[in-house]
Amino acid sequence: MLDLSTVVAGPTATMILADLGADIIKVERMEGGDDARNMGPHCGEWGAYFVPINRGKRSIAIDVTKPAGREIVFRLATGSDVFVENFRGGTAAKLGLDEAAIRARNPEIIYASLSAYGQRGPDYLKPGYDAILQARTGIVSVTGPNAETPIRAGVSILDMGAGVWMALGILAALFEKQRSGRGQRVDASLFETGVMLMCYHLLYRQFTGVSPGPEGSRHNAMAPYGAFRTADGAIMIGISNDRLFRRLCAALGREDWLSDPRFATNASRVRNRADLEGPIADLACTKPSAHWLALFKQHDVPADAVQNAQQVIDDQQVAALDQLAEVMLEGHGPAKIPRLPIGLSATPPSITSPPPKLGEHGRAILREAGYSDAEIDELVQSRACAVGG
């Protein structure tokens, strides 16, 4: 699989496929490589963005603006099942690496293109990043404490989400190719991913005539639902039906709420949320989080701690699921990165190698493509590519 994608979205897709067994050849720029290599914080040469989503890949640095560099890409594409790119709209064509050019060398190839705004429409050519698309697709409008303070989601939800959709599309295309022998184009975008994630809120608007706004940690369809400060931190409580509300009342010793018409149904609890959540907040701050979590566990109430990054790393459930894998980073030592959140009983995904140094596998990749050592040396001398090994 030939991967010309950069930063987060495209590399997330190919990271998924690498863990599932694909051989990913990562094509990077000659100077600096993938932009994600330069996104900190850093430990030596290793960037926190680059490491987790580029494990298990092989790297070659190519100057695709040079004819000899493009020819390398074409020769690699000839022997590949999938070609992945996330160039800005129109860039692939300018470089001579669009679908038509690649398919001319490999008619059955799957050409996968991941973009910001999609492959057509008035905004096809616009540049875009995760936070910008969170704003455009409405996610920012329903995130944060209030409408006056626009806040993005704290993780790259559209970059990584679009990467998941791209990987799913590539797998579907590979399955079809196995059946029919035909390749096809696969498209995914941050824009479409954001609209998809907004599906509930779009229906909320259509059903009520009101556009939903930010609720903080609350939910506009359920109550009580949200984060509550405790004596030493915060916990999240989620009550989605009357059965769970009865359990919550028993845990808090507030069975009187069960006969209160303000709280008789979920709909009434949502309408009178402030009357309900205020007393819960007052009560929660009197005891530490561990007290409440033990009590809610006893009564089978959905609740859990609000944890920081270190607490997640140390979490016993993370350990039980073996979800963090140690990879050795040259010059640094071990780093823990999440495994794929997929369980397969016969073919479990695995992290086969650490992320590559820039151009680390170039010579081996070119030899596999049929280049002689003399030809490789000439390509390196002409700065069409840079290789290691």
Phi, psi and omega in degrees: 000128184260121188240108176258011183280161184223169175066250189241307192299301180299312178300332175296317179300313183285334172298317178302313183290327176297315179296335179271003172117358181284148173270109184258118173263112183267115179266122183237164176294154180295316183260110175088339179068207178302134179305331182296338177298334185262005181266116185275183004289161182245152167234102190066230180274355189267121179267145183296333177284320188288318191303306189289335185255010177232014175294153175074012182248161174249138187248139169223138179260125184226139172269097186282356176279347179264141180307319180294326177292316178297323179296324175300313180300316180298317181293322176293322179294328180300327181259015183249150174276331187222140174241124184241132175215152172226044175296154170298150184311128178090345184289320181301319179294319179298325180279350184077026181236028179284178185302316183299319181292318180290319182290335176297331179266337180213087187300334184265007184290152171266119182256112185250123184236122180247126187230176178281306188249006182099177189264004177204178180098172186294339184252015183308322186268358184288143171284153180200146176232170187311306184297322180296317180286332172298321177293311185297323185271004174095354183297320178298328183291344180244016182240142176103182186280331183199167184289341182281346183237083181299129183225134175275161171299144187282359175236164182282070191293325181276321176302306184287325177296316177296325177298321178296315179297321179297315179299319179297318178296320179296318179297319177297319180293323177294322178295317178295321179296323178296324181283316190248343184083000183264135169274172178201174177268141176237126179239143170211157181210157175295321181300309181294326177296318179296317178298319178298316180293338178274009190306315180298316183291327176294321177289325176304313179298316183291325182280329186250342185080006182237133175280125181295149179246184180293140182239011186065232177269001182280175177230133185282000179247355184217149176202145353285138184206115179154187182266142179229133177290139174247185181294338183225015181172225179207150175231157176250130178243138179228109179244113187249355181205173184293326181298314179291327178295321177298321178294320179297316179300319179295318181296322183271356183069032181239053178298341178298336179294336183293334180259004180275119183300337178294336186240020188292327181226167178300318181299318179290327178292324176296317180296324184250035187302319182298322180293334182268315186283335177300307178297325177296318179297318179297321181287319185299323185285357180274345183226156177290164182302318183301323179299310183291321181294323176294318179295316181291326175297319179300324182261008178058045178260129179295114180198152176199169183282149169275113188250153173264180186300316181295322178295326175294317178302321183270000187296133181295327179290323174301317179294318181298325179274356181053044189277340177257125179253142176272127173240145181269122177257123182303129180084357181234312186113203185284144172227143181265125178229149184291139170284168173298139178278050181230134174250123176235121188290327183263324183230068183296141177293152179210153175271109190275337181198160176291170176298153185275152165288156183301122178073011188305323187253014188303312183297315180297320181296317181292322176298319179298329180278359175101004178282140174278164178298324178295318178295321179296316179299322179293320178297320180293317180298323181277000180063028172283335178204166174229137186228157171242176174076000000 
